[in-house]
Amino acid sequence: MYFCMRIPAGPKLFADALQRWPWPEDCTLPDVSPFTFTLDGGGRHLIQTVLQNRTNSIFAEFGTFMGGAARTWLSNNIGLRYVCVDPWGDDITDYVKSLSNVDWAARAYKTSYLEEIAELLSRYGPLRLVQNNLASFKDRCVLIRGRIPAAYSEMRSAGLVPDIIYIDALKRHEDFVEAHKIFPNAIITGDDWNWGIQADGAYPIRPYVEEIARERNGQIYADRATFVISEPRHELQFDDKWRYMSQSSA
Ligand SMILES: C[S@@+](CC[C@H](N)C(=O)[O-])C[C@H]1O[C@@H](n2cnc3c(N)ncnc32)[C@H](O)[C@@H]1O
């Protein structure tokens, strides 16, 4: 058992967050190697473009799951400070178990790997595995066990205001609109852009993202599952080929 909190130089608000949501002393599992397991539907190079432009920013991922995306972005961006938000409920275990029957997951991961993770989840529960996966980043990562939208308000009340938000949770209107209202200056990004196509060719989250883009005078850039709302004040640069033209403006 050891205690190795190292608070980095940097904005006080992140140091305060590390104290408000502290890591437990026993945040590692001696018999489990940290792993990078993420549900990556493609297009995450757009997020990396944002991160390269915002090298010392605070990034909040709502719907962190096993911390796979967090491990990747924290590894690739050394100045990044990261807020992970998820209820980490038992339903994740059932979900991972079910993935071996889902085409895209079976293409991305061997059944034996999915079974191994499901077994670890049954044994330790999601929170302990995520702590183990992210323990090596604990000087620049906080874990908040919570749910959108209450977690947005909790963070704001604590003064923890992210520069960039990545929404990957329940795909509800309020997930997007509340983020926009509660964090009016954050760059809004997320997953699920190409999720759930309907019989009429519509995609569920696109109207929500378009609504915010309109209110912020922003342009959406998207590739497969990933989107970014790029506002003039944020001065982000994307290749024009990722520019999304909505059906109403095309
Ligand atoms: C699709 S997974 C996220 C995948 C993850 N971002 C990745 O890249 O690997 C969705 C996650 O949302 C979490 N979740 C469910 N309801 C939530 C809520 N109200 N607020 C935040 N997260 C929620 C689930 O526990 C689950 O871990």
The ligand as a Tripos MOL2 file, in Angstrom:
@<TRIPOS>MOLECULE
LIG
   27    29     1     0     0
SMALL
NO_CHARGES

@<TRIPOS>ATOM
      1 C1        -20.1720    3.9870  -24.7260 C.3       1 LIG1
      2 S1        -19.5900    3.9310  -23.1040 S.3       1 LIG1
      3 C2        -18.2750    5.1130  -23.1620 C.3       1 LIG1
      4 C3        -17.0520    4.6460  -23.9170 C.3       1 LIG1
      5 C4        -15.7860    5.3940  -23.5740 C.3       1 LIG1
      6 N1        -15.9380    6.8400  -23.7450 N.3       1 LIG1
      7 C5        -14.6550    4.9000  -24.4260 C.2       1 LIG1
      8 O1        -14.2070    5.6320  -25.3080 O.co2     1 LIG1
      9 O2        -14.2180    3.7690  -24.2280 O.co2     1 LIG1
     10 C6        -20.8490    4.7900  -22.2480 C.3       1 LIG1
     11 C7        -20.5320    5.0400  -20.7720 C.3       1 LIG1
     12 O3        -21.4820    5.9930  -20.3000 O.3       1 LIG1
     13 C8        -21.6840    5.7300  -18.9510 C.3       1 LIG1
     14 N2        -22.9190    6.4120  -18.5150 N.ar      1 LIG1
     15 C9        -24.1980    5.9480  -18.4830 C.ar      1 LIG1
     16 N3        -25.0380    6.9030  -18.0370 N.ar      1 LIG1
     17 C10       -24.2840    8.0000  -17.7900 C.ar      1 LIG1
     18 C11       -24.5670    9.3160  -17.3160 C.ar      1 LIG1
     19 N4        -25.8210    9.7060  -17.0260 N.pl3     1 LIG1
     20 N5        -23.5370   10.1820  -17.1670 N.ar      1 LIG1
     21 C12       -22.2760    9.8180  -17.4650 C.ar      1 LIG1
     22 N6        -21.9480    8.5900  -17.9400 N.ar      1 LIG1
     23 C13       -22.9270    7.6930  -18.0900 C.ar      1 LIG1
     24 C14       -21.7510    4.2170  -18.8790 C.3       1 LIG1
     25 O4        -21.5060    3.7730  -17.5650 O.3       1 LIG1
     26 C15       -20.6480    3.8340  -19.8830 C.3       1 LIG1
     27 O5        -19.4380    3.5990  -19.2170 O.3       1 LIG1
@<TRIPOS>BOND
     1     1     2 1
     2     2     3 1
     3     2    10 1
     4     3     4 1
     5     4     5 1
     6     5     6 1
     7     5     7 1
     8     7     8 2
     9     7     9 1
    10    10    11 1
    11    11    12 1
    12    11    26 1
    13    12    13 1
    14    13    14 1
    15    13    24 1
    16    14    15 ar
    17    14    23 ar
    18    15    16 ar
    19    16    17 ar
    20    17    18 ar
    21    17    23 ar
    22    18    19 1
    23    18    20 ar
    24    20    21 ar
    25    21    22 ar
    26    22    23 ar
    27    24    25 1
    28    24    26 1
    29    26    27 1
@<TRIPOS>SUBSTRUCTURE
     1 LIG1         1 GROUP 0 **** ****
